Amino acid sequence: MYDLLFRHVLRRTPAEFIHGVAFGAIRGVVGSSPAGPLIAARLAPADPILRSTVLGVDFPNPLGLAAGFDKNAHGPVALGRLGFGFVEIGTVTALAQPGNPKPRLFRLPEDKALVNRMGFNNAGADAVEPRLRALPADRPVLGVNIGKSKLVAPEQAAEDYRHSARLLGPHADYVVVNVSSPNTPGLRDLQNVAVLEPLLAAVRSELDDAVPGARVPLLVKITTDLADDDIDAVADMAVRLGLDGIVATNTTTSREGLRTPAAEVSALGAGGLSGLPLAAAAQAVVGRLRAGLGPERTIVSVGGIFTGEDAYRRIRAGASLVQSYTGFVYGGGTWPLRVNRELAALLRRDGFTTVAEAVGTDATP
């Protein structure tokens, strides 16, 4: 049913408009209505084989919703009820900002991909913090993804990130520093380890001060566009700084290998590509990171995950958790349930009793 709706209606309507309508419906029907808990019982059943403890947090399943879908923390409870094991909100910046001019979100149905140049449109950390504070105790596992405000100069980036960490960190199960979106000028320059290391150290210090007596896990999000040597350098830095993990990977600026005609892709303009075309590169990055990070640090794999088999391959390559955004857009509201059922069946088929047992079983020693 959803496939028919997507082919004949949704793909013919501006993507950002449909996103707003669909998210509003999810919040209204699954989040705030009396039917919400009943829907959750059907779409998010507890399967013990999918439970795991990662980053010191108990996850009901390893499939999360990636940052970008719920930028302002309007609906994490509703999204968790659809079957996601965790929800990452954001990217949130210290300053509120409108993002880039519309249109800025486009579908490539032939490739099961999206192109976006949203530009970190969000209400700002000061507006998001009260929403996080008001979330109920039964909220899903919550990640908070923070980025640099567009108007802030690179030399002031650390203090900009610190402001968001100070406000939002106390309400998060983990925090992600996003330095890999292609849609904020100069942001990817922060992936250079010489710049990134002091920035992450500053955020780590801020989180420790903001949440005394408890350690909020800190991760950094990188892009698949990094060269192998740069990926290795980030892994070495993560070990050196004692980071809790890496989210890999963000969108790509590459347009290689697409089925959509080149002229059509070019007409869409700049932006980050997400979805199925990232699958092979994202899988390779997980394997490379696992070798560099060792078993102690967490990898959250995102990029091109559409099926339980996709999730299973990332887990066996070394990811403890997986995320998707584009797969959810193309799959619809029952998509998390389908992926989790497929993943559970694959784990049982191969004799595993937990997700943790499968993590890294295909990794190169």
C-alpha positions as CSV (number, residue, x, y, z in Angstrom):
1,M,0.0,0.0,0.0
2,Y,2.7,2.5,1.0
3,D,4.7,1.6,-2.2
4,L,1.6,2.5,-4.3
5,L,1.1,5.7,-2.4
6,F,4.7,6.7,-2.8
7,R,4.8,5.9,-6.5
8,H,1.6,7.7,-7.5
9,V,1.3,10.5,-4.9
10,L,4.3,11.2,-2.7
11,R,7.0,11.3,-5.4
12,R,5.0,13.9,-7.3
13,T,4.7,16.3,-4.3
14,P,7.6,18.5,-3.0
15,A,9.7,16.4,-0.7
16,E,10.0,18.8,2.2
17,F,6.3,19.5,2.2
18,I,5.4,15.8,2.4
19,H,8.0,15.4,5.1
20,G,6.2,18.0,7.2
21,V,2.8,16.5,6.6
22,A,3.9,12.9,7.3
23,F,5.8,13.9,10.5
24,G,2.8,15.8,11.7
25,A,0.6,12.8,11.1
26,I,3.0,10.6,13.0
27,R,3.0,13.0,15.9
28,G,-0.7,13.3,16.0
29,V,-1.7,9.6,15.5
30,V,1.2,7.8,17.2
31,G,2.5,10.4,19.6
32,S,-0.4,12.3,21.3
33,S,-3.5,10.2,20.5
34,P,-4.9,7.5,22.8
35,A,-4.1,5.0,20.0
36,G,-0.3,5.7,20.4
37,P,0.5,2.9,22.9
38,L,-1.6,0.4,21.0
39,I,0.2,1.2,17.8
40,A,3.5,0.9,19.7
41,A,2.5,-2.6,20.9
42,R,2.0,-3.7,17.3
43,L,5.0,-1.9,15.6
44,A,7.6,-2.1,18.4
45,P,7.3,-5.5,20.0
46,A,10.0,-6.5,22.3
47,D,12.3,-9.2,20.9
48,P,14.9,-10.2,23.4
49,I,17.5,-11.2,20.8
50,L,17.6,-7.5,19.6
51,R,18.3,-6.0,23.0
52,S,21.8,-4.8,23.8
53,T,23.7,-2.5,26.1
54,V,25.8,0.0,24.1
55,L,27.5,3.1,25.4
56,G,26.3,2.0,28.9
57,V,22.7,2.4,27.6
58,D,20.0,-0.3,27.2
59,F,18.7,-0.4,23.6
60,P,15.5,-2.4,22.8
61,N,16.9,-2.9,19.3
62,P,19.9,-1.6,17.3
63,L,17.9,0.2,14.6
64,G,17.8,4.0,15.1
65,L,16.4,7.0,13.2
66,A,19.3,9.1,12.0
67,A,19.6,12.9,12.6
68,G,17.8,15.1,10.1
69,F,14.2,13.7,10.4
70,D,13.3,15.3,13.7
71,K,15.6,18.4,13.8
72,N,13.8,20.2,16.7
73,A,12.7,17.3,19.0
74,H,9.1,17.7,18.1
75,G,8.3,13.9,18.0
76,P,10.9,11.5,19.5
77,V,8.2,9.6,21.5
78,A,6.1,9.1,18.4
79,L,9.0,8.0,16.4
80,G,10.1,5.5,19.1
81,R,6.7,4.0,19.0
82,L,7.1,3.1,15.3
83,G,9.8,0.6,16.4
84,F,13.0,2.5,16.3
85,G,15.4,1.4,19.1
86,F,16.6,5.0,19.4
87,V,16.0,8.4,17.9
88,E,18.7,11.0,17.2
89,I,17.4,14.5,17.0
90,G,19.0,17.4,15.3
91,T,21.2,18.6,13.9
92,V,20.8,21.4,16.5
93,T,23.0,24.5,16.4
94,A,23.6,27.1,19.1
95,L,21.9,29.8,17.1
96,A,18.5,29.4,15.4
97,Q,18.8,29.5,11.6
98,P,16.4,29.1,8.7
99,G,18.7,26.9,6.6
100,N,19.2,27.3,2.8
101,P,16.5,28.6,0.4
102,K,13.8,26.2,-0.8
103,P,13.6,23.8,-2.6
104,R,16.3,22.0,-0.8
105,L,15.2,18.4,-0.5
106,F,14.8,16.1,-3.6
107,R,14.0,12.5,-4.3
108,L,15.9,10.2,-6.7
109,P,13.4,7.2,-6.7
110,E,15.3,5.2,-9.3
111,D,18.3,5.2,-6.9
112,K,16.3,5.0,-3.6
113,A,18.2,8.2,-2.7
114,L,17.7,11.7,-1.5
115,V,19.6,14.9,-2.2
116,N,19.4,17.6,0.5
117,R,21.0,21.0,1.1
118,M,18.9,21.8,4.2
119,G,21.7,23.8,5.8
120,F,21.0,22.9,9.5
121,N,17.6,24.6,9.6
122,N,16.6,24.4,13.2
123,A,15.1,26.4,16.1
124,G,18.4,26.6,18.0
125,A,19.6,25.0,21.3
126,D,17.8,27.4,23.5
127,A,14.4,26.5,21.9
128,V,15.1,22.7,21.8
129,E,16.2,22.4,25.4
130,P,12.8,22.9,27.0
131,R,11.3,20.3,24.6
132,L,13.9,17.7,25.7
133,R,13.4,18.6,29.4
134,A,9.6,18.0,29.0
135,L,9.9,14.5,27.4
136,P,8.3,11.8,29.5
137,A,10.2,9.1,31.4
138,D,9.2,6.5,28.8
139,R,10.8,8.4,25.9
140,P,13.0,6.3,23.6
141,V,16.8,6.2,23.8
142,L,17.8,9.7,22.7
143,G,20.8,10.9,20.8
144,V,21.4,14.7,20.3
145,N,23.3,15.7,17.2
146,I,24.9,19.2,17.4
147,G,26.5,21.3,14.6
148,K,28.1,24.6,14.0
149,S,26.0,27.7,13.5
150,K,26.5,29.1,10.0
151,L,27.2,32.7,11.2
152,V,29.9,31.6,13.6
153,A,33.5,31.9,12.4
154,P,35.6,28.7,12.4
155,E,37.9,30.0,15.2
156,Q,34.8,30.3,17.4
157,A,33.4,26.9,16.6
158,A,34.4,25.3,19.9
159,E,32.5,27.7,22.0
160,D,29.5,27.4,19.6
161,Y,29.4,23.6,20.1
162,R,30.0,24.0,23.8
163,H,26.9,26.1,24.1
164,S,24.7,23.4,22.6
165,A,26.4,20.7,24.6
166,R,25.9,22.6,27.8
167,L,22.1,23.0,27.2
168,L,21.3,19.7,25.5
169,G,23.8,17.2,27.0
170,P,22.0,16.8,30.3
171,H,18.9,15.5,28.4
172,A,20.7,13.1,26.1
173,D,21.7,9.5,26.3
174,Y,24.6,10.3,23.9
175,V,25.8,13.4,22.0
176,V,27.1,13.5,18.4
177,V,29.4,16.3,17.1
178,N,28.5,16.7,13.5
179,V,31.4,18.1,11.4
180,S,30.5,16.3,8.2
181,S,27.5,17.9,6.6
182,P,28.3,19.4,3.1
183,N,25.7,22.1,3.5
184,T,27.4,24.5,5.9
185,P,30.3,26.3,4.4
186,G,33.6,25.3,5.9
187,L,32.1,22.7,8.2
188,R,33.9,19.7,6.7
189,D,37.2,21.5,7.3
190,L,36.7,20.7,11.0
191,Q,37.2,17.0,10.2
192,N,40.9,17.8,9.9
193,V,42.2,16.1,13.1
194,A,44.4,19.1,14.0
195,V,41.2,21.2,14.3
196,L,38.8,18.4,15.4
197,E,40.8,17.2,18.4
198,P,40.7,20.4,20.4
199,L,37.1,21.0,19.4
200,L,36.0,17.5,20.7
201,A,38.1,18.0,23.9
202,A,36.2,21.2,24.5
203,V,32.8,19.5,24.1
204,R,33.9,16.6,26.3
205,S,34.9,19.1,29.0
206,E,31.6,20.9,28.7
207,L,29.5,17.7,29.0
208,D,31.5,16.7,32.1
209,D,30.8,20.1,33.7
210,A,27.1,20.1,32.6
211,V,26.3,16.6,33.9
212,P,28.5,16.2,37.0
213,G,28.8,12.7,38.3
214,A,27.7,11.1,35.1
215,R,29.4,10.5,31.7
216,V,27.3,11.4,28.7
217,P,28.8,9.4,25.8
218,L,30.4,11.6,23.0
219,L,30.7,10.5,19.4
220,V,31.8,12.3,16.2
221,K,30.0,12.0,12.8
222,I,32.2,11.7,9.7
223,T,31.6,11.5,6.0
224,T,32.2,8.6,3.6
225,D,34.1,11.2,1.5
226,L,37.1,11.1,3.7
227,A,40.3,9.5,2.3
228,D,41.4,6.3,4.0
229,D,44.3,8.0,5.7
230,D,41.9,10.6,7.2
231,I,39.6,7.9,8.4
232,D,42.5,6.2,10.1
233,A,43.6,9.6,11.6
234,V,40.1,10.1,13.1
235,A,40.1,6.6,14.5
236,D,43.5,7.2,16.1
237,M,42.2,10.5,17.5
238,A,39.1,8.8,19.0
239,V,41.3,6.4,20.8
240,R,43.7,9.1,22.0
241,L,40.9,11.3,23.3
242,G,38.9,8.5,24.8
243,L,35.9,9.2,22.6
244,D,33.0,6.8,23.0
245,G,32.6,6.2,19.3
246,I,32.0,7.3,15.7
247,V,28.9,7.7,13.6
248,A,29.7,6.8,10.1
249,T,28.7,8.1,7.7
250,N,27.1,11.3,6.7
251,T,25.9,12.2,3.2
252,T,28.2,12.3,0.2
253,T,28.8,15.0,-2.4
254,S,29.6,12.2,-5.0
255,R,27.1,11.5,-7.8
256,E,29.0,8.5,-9.2
257,G,27.0,5.4,-10.3
258,L,23.5,6.8,-10.2
259,R,20.7,5.4,-12.3
260,T,19.0,8.8,-12.5
261,P,20.0,10.6,-15.7
262,A,23.0,12.9,-15.1
263,A,21.2,15.9,-16.5
264,E,18.4,15.4,-14.0
265,V,20.8,15.0,-11.1
266,S,22.8,18.1,-12.2
267,A,19.6,20.2,-12.3
268,L,19.0,19.5,-8.7
269,G,22.2,21.4,-7.7
270,A,24.4,21.0,-4.8
271,G,23.7,19.0,-1.6
272,G,24.5,15.7,0.2
273,L,23.3,12.4,-1.3
274,S,21.9,9.8,1.0
275,G,20.3,6.4,0.6
276,L,21.1,3.2,-1.2
277,P,24.1,4.5,-3.3
278,L,26.1,5.0,-0.1
279,A,25.7,1.4,1.0
280,A,29.0,-0.1,-0.3
281,A,31.1,2.9,0.8
282,A,29.5,3.1,4.3
283,Q,30.1,-0.7,4.7
284,A,33.8,-0.2,3.9
285,V,34.2,2.6,6.3
286,V,32.8,0.5,9.1
287,G,35.3,-2.2,8.5
288,R,38.2,0.3,8.4
289,L,37.1,2.0,11.6
290,R,36.6,-1.3,13.4
291,A,40.2,-2.2,12.7
292,G,41.4,1.2,13.9
293,L,39.2,1.6,17.0
294,G,39.5,-1.9,18.5
295,P,36.6,-3.5,20.2
296,E,36.1,-1.0,23.0
297,R,34.6,1.9,21.0
298,T,31.2,2.0,19.4
299,I,30.5,2.4,15.7
300,V,27.1,3.6,14.6
301,S,26.7,2.8,10.9
302,V,24.4,4.9,8.7
303,G,24.1,5.2,5.0
304,G,22.2,2.9,2.6
305,I,20.4,0.7,5.2
306,F,17.1,-0.5,3.7
307,T,16.7,-4.0,4.9
308,G,17.4,-6.3,7.8
309,E,20.2,-7.9,5.7
310,D,21.8,-4.4,5.3
311,A,21.7,-3.9,9.0
312,Y,23.1,-7.4,9.7
313,R,26.0,-6.9,7.3
314,R,27.0,-3.6,9.1
315,I,26.7,-5.3,12.5
316,R,28.9,-8.2,11.4
317,A,31.4,-5.7,10.0
318,G,31.7,-4.1,13.4
319,A,28.8,-1.7,14.1
320,S,27.0,-2.1,17.4
321,L,24.1,0.2,16.2
322,V,22.7,1.2,12.8
323,Q,20.7,4.2,11.7
324,S,18.6,5.1,8.7
325,Y,16.7,8.1,7.3
326,T,16.2,7.5,3.6
327,G,15.2,3.9,4.1
328,F,12.4,5.1,6.4
329,V,11.3,7.7,3.9
330,Y,11.0,5.1,1.1
331,G,9.7,2.3,3.4
332,G,6.9,4.0,5.4
333,G,5.7,3.7,8.9
334,T,5.9,-0.1,9.2
335,W,9.5,-0.2,7.9
336,P,11.2,-0.4,11.3
337,L,9.1,-3.4,12.2
338,R,10.0,-5.2,9.0
339,V,13.7,-4.4,9.4
340,N,13.8,-5.6,13.0
341,R,12.0,-8.8,12.2
342,E,14.4,-9.6,9.3
343,L,17.4,-8.8,11.5
344,A,16.1,-11.1,14.4
345,A,15.5,-13.9,11.9
346,L,19.1,-13.6,10.5
347,L,20.6,-13.6,14.0
348,R,18.7,-16.7,14.9
349,R,19.5,-18.4,11.6
350,D,23.2,-18.0,12.3
351,G,23.1,-19.2,15.9
352,F,23.5,-15.9,17.7
353,T,21.5,-15.2,20.9
354,T,22.2,-11.5,21.0
355,V,23.2,-8.6,18.7
356,A,26.4,-8.2,20.7
357,E,27.5,-11.7,19.7
358,A,27.3,-10.8,16.0
359,V,29.2,-7.5,16.2
360,G,32.4,-7.6,14.3
361,T,32.3,-11.3,13.4
362,D,33.3,-10.5,9.8
363,A,35.9,-7.9,10.8
364,T,39.4,-8.3,9.6
365,P,41.6,-9.3,12.6
